[in-house]
Amino acid sequence: MTAPTPAPAATPAPAPAAARFDLPTIEGESRPFWDGLKAGVLNIGHCNACGKAHYYPRPFCPHCWSEDVTLKPASGKGVLYTWSVIHMNDQAPFKDWLPYVAAMVDLEEGVRVSTNIVGCDLAALAVGMPVSAEFTEVTPEISKAVFRPA
């Protein structure tokens, strides 16, 4: 009796793409905000009842709880409130960006946004530094606002 012929070795499956932790979940209520970014417009929430601006946009005012809110284009001008230079991050795609600047920017409309600072010598970062928004494509469907020195 002859020994059975061993089965050929299976070709290993390609490694799955690394999970993206920087992509938003776009739902019905948030779609106009993300569509604005794709079109190069940073929209902020505006309450028609109390007149206050808010960020992130949502279907109610976080100040007076009114549901009479709309999106309004922001100027894209602001000042750097605070920042942190990230030197270590093993998650995709962040590890490809190292070092990068995670920041909070106060827009002239009176809201604070979390963002990244780009196009700046790290030693030049300073509280109160004027910055302006620009838009960068994350995927063909998604863009985000980042800020650079004005």
Backbone hydrogen bonds, N-H to C=O, Kabsch-Sander energy under -0.5 kcal/mol:
donor,donor_aa,acceptor,acceptor_aa,energy
21,F,19,A,-0.7
21,F,92,A,-1.2
26,I,24,P,-0.7
27,E,25,T,-0.7
30,S,27,E,-0.6
31,R,27,E,-1.7
33,F,30,S,-0.5
34,W,30,S,-1.9
35,D,31,R,-3.0
36,G,32,P,-1.9
37,L,33,F,-1.9
38,K,34,W,-2.1
39,A,35,D,-1.5
40,G,37,L,-1.6
41,V,36,G,-3.0
43,N,41,V,-0.8
44,I,72,K,-2.7
45,G,54,H,-2.3
46,H,70,T,-2.6
47,C,52,K,-2.4
48,N,46,H,-0.6
48,N,68,D,-3.0
49,A,68,D,-0.5
51,G,47,C,-1.3
54,H,45,G,-2.3
61,C,66,S,-2.8
65,W,61,C,-1.9
69,V,67,E,-1.6
70,T,46,H,-2.5
72,K,44,I,-2.5
74,A,42,L,-3.4
78,G,131,V,-2.3
79,V,106,D,-2.1
80,L,129,M,-2.2
81,Y,104,M,-2.7
82,T,104,M,-1.4
84,S,102,A,-2.4
86,I,84,S,-0.6
86,I,100,Y,-3.4
87,H,85,V,-0.6
95,K,91,Q,-2.0
96,D,93,P,-1.7
97,W,94,F,-1.9
98,L,94,F,-0.6
100,Y,86,I,-1.6
101,V,117,I,-0.6
102,A,84,S,-2.4
102,A,100,Y,-0.6
103,A,115,T,-2.6
104,M,82,T,-2.5
105,V,113,V,-2.6
106,D,79,V,-2.7
107,L,105,V,-0.7
107,L,111,V,-3.1
108,E,77,K,-2.4
110,G,107,L,-2.2
113,V,105,V,-2.8
115,T,103,A,-2.6
117,I,101,V,-1.4
118,V,147,F,-2.8
124,A,121,D,-2.1
125,L,122,L,-1.1
128,G,80,L,-3.3
129,M,126,A,-2.1
131,V,78,G,-2.8
132,S,148,R,-2.5
133,A,76,G,-2.1
134,E,146,V,-2.6
136,T,144,K,-2.5
138,V,142,I,-2.9
139,T,142,I,-2.0
144,K,136,T,-2.5
146,V,134,E,-2.7
147,F,116,N,-2.7
148,R,132,S,-2.1
150,A,130,P,-2.4
